[in-house]
Amino acid sequence: MNATSEYSAKRKVTLVQARADGAARRDVKEAAQERIVEACWSCQGPVAAGDPFCPSCKAVQPPGQADHFQRLGLPRGFEIDTAALETAYFRMQRLLHPDRFATRTPKEKTLSQQQATSLNDAYETLKDPLDRAVYLAHLKGLDVLKEGCNTLSDPVILMEAMEMREALAEAETADDLSAMMKHTQGEITDCESELSDAFAADDLDQAAALITRLKYLRKLADDTRARRAELRGRA
């Protein structure tokens, strides 16, 4: 059994157990955060965290401490509805368009710009699976980096990475690299699916390992694509 197959077998067993353990646990802090209500700066009426406008006086609000999921009206989790993400983003973008605030006070113009910036940050983060995983891990208190979970410390993941790098170095034709690209993309898809399961089970250790794996798989895909382009350019 090679390193990739061994890793796949181990992670499937781990995720089955994690799902069973995590089914009975829910993040109470997330539920509480969804109920946070703040006072409107203009009329002092109640405004739910993440809402860009006061429901009473319609004044635009400061971005506040709402997370990216709240800002776009999405449930917090790795698995998201991409169509709902796109719809929410473009709807909010229209509401915050500068033309709508041309005759408003300087404060409202500033707040609308801040809201638009926060909205763009939320969208760019959530639309990318790796960025979304790192951000969700951060919300759950897991200290990881987009560049990977610090280091490749898992020996099985490390062996898999070495084997894939060797395969890339030994590839001689564009067809070889195309086959490798197809394999790597399949591994990326599987890894993203397993990340969804790990977060759903609240298995943060497994999520951290999978973030690391997704990071190096994407880097490998980029390097393979660049090498294939180089070989085709020589032809």
C-alpha positions as CSV (number, residue, x, y, z in Angstrom):
1,M,0.0,0.0,0.0
2,N,1.5,3.4,-1.0
3,A,1.4,6.5,1.1
4,T,-1.6,7.9,-0.6
5,S,-3.7,4.8,-0.2
6,E,-2.6,4.4,3.4
7,Y,-3.5,7.9,4.2
8,S,-6.9,7.5,2.5
9,A,-7.7,4.4,4.6
10,K,-6.6,6.0,7.9
11,R,-8.5,9.2,7.4
12,K,-11.8,7.4,6.4
13,V,-11.7,5.5,9.7
14,T,-10.9,8.6,11.6
15,L,-13.7,10.6,10.1
16,V,-16.3,7.9,10.7
17,Q,-15.4,7.9,14.4
18,A,-15.2,11.8,14.4
19,R,-18.7,12.0,13.0
20,A,-20.1,9.7,15.6
21,D,-18.4,11.7,18.4
22,G,-19.3,15.1,17.0
23,A,-23.0,14.3,16.2
24,A,-23.9,15.0,19.9
25,R,-21.9,18.3,20.1
26,R,-22.9,21.7,18.9
27,D,-21.0,24.9,19.2
28,V,-23.0,26.9,21.8
29,K,-20.9,30.1,21.2
30,E,-22.0,30.1,17.5
31,A,-25.7,29.9,18.5
32,A,-25.2,32.7,21.0
33,Q,-23.4,34.9,18.5
34,E,-26.3,34.6,16.1
35,R,-28.6,36.2,18.7
36,I,-26.3,39.3,19.4
37,V,-28.3,42.5,19.1
38,E,-26.7,46.0,19.0
39,A,-28.1,49.5,19.1
40,C,-28.3,51.6,15.9
41,W,-26.0,54.5,16.1
42,S,-28.7,56.8,14.5
43,C,-32.0,55.9,16.2
44,Q,-30.8,53.5,19.0
45,G,-33.1,50.8,17.7
46,P,-32.1,47.1,17.8
47,V,-29.9,45.8,15.0
48,A,-28.9,42.1,14.7
49,A,-25.2,41.5,14.4
50,G,-24.2,41.4,10.8
51,D,-27.1,43.4,9.5
52,P,-25.8,46.3,7.3
53,F,-28.9,48.5,7.9
54,C,-31.1,49.4,10.8
55,P,-34.5,47.9,10.3
56,S,-36.1,50.9,12.0
57,C,-34.5,54.0,10.4
58,K,-32.6,52.3,7.5
59,A,-29.3,53.9,8.4
60,V,-26.2,52.0,7.3
61,Q,-24.4,50.4,10.3
62,P,-20.7,49.9,11.1
63,P,-19.4,46.5,10.0
64,G,-19.0,45.5,13.7
65,Q,-17.8,42.1,14.8
66,A,-20.0,39.9,12.6
67,D,-18.1,37.0,11.0
68,H,-18.0,36.4,7.3
69,F,-20.8,33.9,7.4
70,Q,-23.1,36.2,9.3
71,R,-22.3,39.1,7.0
72,L,-23.5,37.0,4.0
73,G,-26.4,35.4,5.8
74,L,-25.0,31.9,5.5
75,P,-24.8,29.1,8.1
76,R,-21.4,28.7,9.7
77,G,-19.7,25.7,8.2
78,F,-17.2,24.5,5.6
79,E,-20.0,23.2,3.3
80,I,-21.7,26.2,1.7
81,D,-24.2,26.8,-1.0
82,T,-22.1,28.6,-3.7
83,A,-25.2,29.8,-5.5
84,A,-26.5,31.3,-2.2
85,L,-23.1,32.9,-1.6
86,E,-23.0,34.5,-5.0
87,T,-26.6,35.7,-4.7
88,A,-26.1,37.2,-1.2
89,Y,-22.9,38.9,-2.3
90,F,-24.2,40.6,-5.4
91,R,-27.5,41.6,-3.6
92,M,-25.5,43.3,-0.8
93,Q,-23.1,44.8,-3.3
94,R,-26.0,46.6,-5.0
95,L,-27.4,47.8,-1.6
96,L,-24.0,49.3,-0.7
97,H,-23.3,50.9,-4.1
98,P,-21.7,54.4,-3.7
99,D,-24.5,55.9,-5.8
100,R,-27.0,55.1,-3.1
101,F,-25.1,57.2,-0.6
102,A,-24.3,60.2,-2.8
103,T,-26.6,62.5,-0.9
104,R,-26.1,61.0,2.5
105,T,-24.0,62.3,5.4
106,P,-20.2,61.9,5.5
107,K,-20.6,59.4,8.3
108,E,-23.0,57.2,6.3
109,K,-20.7,57.4,3.2
110,T,-17.8,56.2,5.4
111,L,-19.8,53.4,6.9
112,S,-21.0,52.2,3.5
113,Q,-17.5,52.1,2.3
114,Q,-16.4,50.1,5.4
115,Q,-19.4,47.7,4.9
116,A,-18.4,47.2,1.3
117,T,-14.8,46.4,2.2
118,S,-15.9,43.9,4.9
119,L,-18.4,42.4,2.4
120,N,-15.6,41.9,-0.2
121,D,-13.3,40.3,2.4
122,A,-16.1,37.9,3.4
123,Y,-16.9,36.9,-0.2
124,E,-13.3,36.4,-1.2
125,T,-12.6,34.3,1.9
126,L,-15.7,32.1,1.7
127,K,-15.6,31.4,-2.0
128,D,-12.2,29.7,-1.8
129,P,-12.2,26.3,0.0
130,L,-8.7,26.7,1.5
131,D,-9.3,30.2,2.7
132,R,-12.7,29.2,4.0
133,A,-11.2,26.2,5.9
134,V,-8.5,28.4,7.5
135,Y,-11.0,31.0,8.5
136,L,-13.5,28.5,10.0
137,A,-10.7,26.9,11.9
138,H,-9.7,30.4,13.3
139,L,-13.4,30.9,14.4
140,K,-13.2,27.6,16.3
141,G,-10.0,28.6,18.0
142,L,-7.6,26.6,15.9
143,D,-4.4,28.4,15.1
144,V,-3.6,27.6,11.5
145,L,-2.1,29.4,8.5
146,K,-3.2,29.5,4.9
147,E,0.4,28.3,4.1
148,G,-0.4,25.1,6.1
149,C,-0.9,24.0,9.6
150,N,2.6,25.2,10.6
151,T,4.6,22.2,9.3
152,L,4.1,18.8,7.6
153,S,4.5,16.9,10.8
154,D,2.2,13.9,10.0
155,P,4.5,11.2,8.7
156,V,1.9,9.7,6.3
157,I,1.1,13.1,4.8
158,L,4.9,13.8,4.6
159,M,5.5,10.6,2.8
160,E,2.6,11.2,0.4
161,A,4.0,14.7,-0.4
162,M,7.5,13.2,-1.1
163,E,6.1,10.6,-3.4
164,M,4.1,13.1,-5.4
165,R,7.1,15.4,-5.7
166,E,9.2,12.6,-7.0
167,A,6.5,11.8,-9.6
168,L,6.5,15.4,-10.7
169,A,10.2,15.4,-11.0
170,E,10.2,12.2,-13.1
171,A,7.4,13.2,-15.4
172,E,8.8,13.6,-18.9
173,T,5.9,14.5,-21.2
174,A,3.0,16.9,-21.1
175,D,0.7,13.8,-21.2
176,D,2.4,12.5,-18.0
177,L,1.8,15.8,-16.4
178,S,-1.9,15.9,-17.5
179,A,-2.5,12.5,-15.9
180,M,-0.8,13.8,-12.8
181,M,-3.0,16.9,-12.8
182,K,-6.1,14.8,-13.1
183,H,-5.0,12.6,-10.2
184,T,-4.2,15.6,-8.0
185,Q,-7.5,17.4,-8.8
186,G,-9.3,14.2,-7.7
187,E,-7.3,14.2,-4.4
188,I,-8.2,17.9,-3.9
189,T,-11.9,17.2,-4.3
190,D,-11.7,14.3,-1.9
191,C,-9.7,16.4,0.6
192,E,-12.3,19.2,0.5
193,S,-15.1,16.6,1.1
194,E,-13.3,15.2,4.1
195,L,-12.7,18.7,5.4
196,S,-16.5,19.2,5.3
197,D,-16.9,16.0,7.3
198,A,-14.2,16.9,9.8
199,F,-15.7,20.3,10.5
200,A,-19.2,18.9,10.7
201,A,-17.9,16.4,13.3
202,D,-16.1,19.2,15.1
203,D,-12.8,17.2,14.8
204,L,-10.4,20.1,14.7
205,D,-7.3,17.9,14.8
206,Q,-8.4,16.1,11.6
207,A,-9.4,19.5,10.1
208,A,-5.9,20.8,10.8
209,A,-4.3,17.8,9.1
210,L,-6.6,18.1,6.1
211,I,-5.9,21.9,5.8
212,T,-2.2,21.0,5.6
213,R,-2.9,18.3,3.0
214,L,-5.1,20.6,0.9
215,K,-2.4,23.3,1.0
216,Y,0.3,21.1,-0.5
217,L,-2.1,19.4,-3.0
218,R,-3.0,22.8,-4.4
219,K,0.7,23.8,-4.5
220,L,1.5,20.6,-6.3
221,A,-1.4,21.2,-8.8
222,D,0.0,24.7,-9.5
223,D,3.6,23.4,-10.0
224,T,2.3,20.6,-12.3
225,R,0.3,23.0,-14.4
226,A,3.4,25.3,-14.7
227,R,5.6,22.4,-15.7
228,R,3.2,21.2,-18.3
229,A,3.0,24.7,-19.8
230,E,6.7,24.8,-19.9
231,L,7.0,21.5,-21.8
232,R,4.3,22.5,-24.2
233,G,6.1,25.8,-24.8
234,R,9.2,23.9,-25.9
235,A,7.3,21.7,-28.4
